[in-house]
Amino acid sequence: MKEKIFKSSVMEIKSSDEDNREVIAIASKETTDRDGDIVRVDGIDIKEYKKNPVVLFAHDHSSLPIARATKIWKDNKNLMVKMQFTTPEENSVGDTVYKLIKGDYLKTLSIGFRPNWDTAVRMEKTGGWDFKDSNLYEISIVPVPANANATVQSKSLQKALDDKVIDDLELQEIELYLKDLIGEQHETQDVEEETEQTIETLTKEEDPYSWVWDIGEVENKDKDKDILEMLYDLLDLNDSE
């Protein structure tokens, strides 16, 4: 069972401050999502996140943050966050993302958390999980849809360009950013798959008599197994004397 979980939702912006480049939004709502899961807001531990309250783009841990959470708190059944986005000089991608959020072209926010599986309850009605306790460790602004691979040629980005919210250079920059990110994700997946295959090969129990089968060109191992194993043991005995 996976330890880290990401949950994306349509970002509900409550207010914005253009002078300070700040946006207040709901990071997580205590409602059943399309997977049938529910994350209890009261049970979200935000202490660790507050030690390094960065906001990322598309869960990219290898790049600079696009914003910082200047405040994060719980309001009734909502986890609220105030995000201050970077200036063009600090991080141009963060500036572009800020423009896209303000213009309502980028609408999805995602939280990453580690659930406490000891208190999680499987819900028969939805087939999902009721996460009663969890630790927040990441907040990201993600493309719509959440799969970055489907958004490199996003209609929303093109519309933002047509509406002059961003320019050609900004569009090219964010598209290149997403393409590089996709390449890194695929490379990581390939390495993980190759590692799993290697581990499976190394841990697979080998037949100690396999060389005898090969030398004897045996087609039916079961039929001549006793004779060939006896031959193997005799040869092994002779080698050891």
N, C-alpha and C positions, 0 to 999 in steps of 0.2 A: 504494500500500500504506500502510495506516495506521501512523503512528509510535507513537502511544500505544495501549496495550492494557490492558484491565481483565480480571482473572481472579477470579471469585468461587468460594468454596468454603464448605462447612459448617464453622463455627468449632468447633475442638476446644479447649475450655478445659482447661488443665492445673492451674490453681489460682486462687484468688481471695482477696483480703484486704479484707474489708468495712470495716475501720477506715480504711484508706488508699484505699478505692474503687478498688482495682487488680485487674486481671484479666490472667493470663498465658495466651496462646493461641498456636496455630499459625497464622501468617499465610499461609504457602504451603508445600505439600508437593510434593516432587519425584516426582509421579505424572502419568500421562497423564490429561488431563481429557476431558470429553465432546466437546470440539471436536477431539480428537486431538492437542492440543498438550502440551508438557512444558516447564516452566521450570526450568532447572538452578539449584539453590539456591547452589552454590558460585560460580556466575557472576553472582549478583545483587550489584550494587554499591550499598551502603547509605550511602555517605559523604555524598552530597548530601541524602538524606532526613534524616539525623541532624542536619543544620544547622537544620531546621525540622520536628521530628517530631510534627506534629499528626495527629490522627485525625478524619476528617470523617464526616458522616452522609449517605449516599446520594450521594456524590461531589459534594456541594454546596460549591463553592469560594467562593460569595458569602456564606455564613453563618459564624458563629463555630465553632471546633472543639468537638467534644463530649468530646474526651479528648486526652491527649498520650502519646506513646510514651516512657516513662521508660527503656526499655531495648529494644534490638533486636539479635538475635544469631542465629547459625547453629548448629544442633545436628543433626549427622549430615545427613540429607536434608530437614530442616525449617527454615523461617525462623520464628523465635520472636519474639514481641513482648509486652512488658509495658505495658498501657495503664492510665493513671490518669484516671478520668472526672471530669467537672466536678461541682461541688456544685449544688444547686438555685439558689443565689444567683448562681453564676457563669454557668451556662447551663442553664435548666430542661429543654431538649430533651436535653442530654447526661445529665442526671439520670434522665429517663424511659427513655432508651436503656439506661442502666446497669441499671435495675430489670428491664427486659425481657430483658436478657442473663442476669442472675442467675437469673431465673425460667425460663430456657430457652424464652422466647417469641420471641426474636430470635436467629437462629442463623447468619447469613451474614456473612462478612468478605470484603472485596475488595481486591486490591492493584492499583495502577496503575503501569505501568512502560514504559520505552522500550527495546525490544529492539535489539541490534546485529545488523542484517540481514546484515552481512558474514560473521558467523559462524553465523547461523541456518541450519539444515538442514531441508529438506523430507523428511518421513518417508513413504515409499511405503506402509508397512503401515497407518498410521492416517490418512494424508492430511493430517496436521497438521504443525506446526512444532516443531522441537527448538531452543528458545531457550537457547543456550549462554552468552550474555553479555547482561546487561540492567542498566538503572539504575532503581532503585526511586524513585518520586517521590510516591506517595500510598498511604495506608491508609484504608479506609472501612468503616464498619459499614453494611450495606445491608439493606433489607427482604427478606422471603422471599415470593414469588420476587424476583429482583433487579430486575425491572421495577417501578418505583415506581407506575406507572399501575395495576397490578393489585393493589396492596396498600393502597389508601386505605381500603377496607373490609375489611381483613385479618381473617381468622378468629382469627389469633394475637393481634392487638390486642384483639379483642372478648373472647377467653378470658382475657387478662390483666386486663381490666376485671372480668369475672365472678368471677375468683379474687381480686379486690381487691389485685392487685399494683400497678395504677395506678388513679387515680380518673377521673371524668368529664372534669374540666378537662385532665388530662394527655392523655387520649385525644383530646379535641378539638384540643388544641394540636398534637399530632403529626400528626393527620389534616390540619389546616389547613396545616401545614408541608409535607407531601407534596403537597397540592393546589397550593400556590404553586410548589413545585419543578417539578411537571409542567407548569404554565403557562409557566414560564421556559424549560423544555426545548422545548416546542412553539413558543414564540415564537422561540427561537434557530434551530430547524429551519426555520421559515418564512422568516426573514431570510436564512439560508444558501441556501435554495432560490431565493428571489427574486434574490439576488446572482448565483447561478450562471446563472439565466435571463438576467439583464441582461448579464453578461459574454459569454454565448453570442450574444446579439443584437448586441452591440457588435463582437465579433470576427468575426462572420459576414461573409464576403465579399459585398459588394453588387454587383449587376449594373449597370454604368454606363449600360446602355441601357434600364433599367427604365422611365424616364419616357417613352421613345419607345413602348414596348409599351403603356403606359397611354393615351397620347394616341391612338395608332392603334387602340386596342381590339383588339389582336392576340390571337387565340385560339391560333393555331399559330405559335409563335415560330420553330421550326425551318424551317418552310416559307418564311417571308419574312425570315429573319434577315439574309441578305446585303444585301437592299435597304434594310432599316431601319437597319442599321449604317452603310451608306453615307450614308444621309440624316442620321444622327446626326453623322457626321464632317464633312459639308458644313456643317451648321448650326453646329457647333463652330468650323469654320474661319472662317465668316462673322462669328461673334461675336468672334473674336480679332483681326480686321483693324481 
